[in-house]
Amino acid sequence: MSCNVFARVPRQEHSAAIDRDIERVLEIWRDSLNASGGPFLFGKFSVADCMYFPVLTRFRTYDVELDSHARNYARALESHGTIKRWRQMALTAPSIPVYDRAIRRLGGNPAGGR
């Protein structure tokens, strides 16, 4: 699941290994949010949330279904000022044709989430 912040690919079946990785990330998020009380993994926005933002972008790109904990976390993360500024900067980054072609081969749109 390559990282392309704005691409959108229709939901597809993943390998068992990818499904296990997705479930593990969702479990980490759920456990951290339950322990901290949220809205971020350790209560307040931290480097851990910055580390997981690219994971969330992959989940968005590949239409991974999120449970309620993950949906709430995603909303909090995407509404944080730092993340909003990062996304604004990403809008000016040039596309990388080889990655755009890979997204199109999967039936996706490289700019679908802009």
Buried (B, 14 or more C-beta within 10 A) or exposed (E): BEEBBBBBBEEEEBEEEEEEBBEEBBEBBBEBBEEBEBBBBBEEBEEEBBEBBEBBBBBBBBEBEBEEBBEBBBEBBBEBEEBEEEBEEEEEEEEEEEBBEBBEEEEBBBBBBE
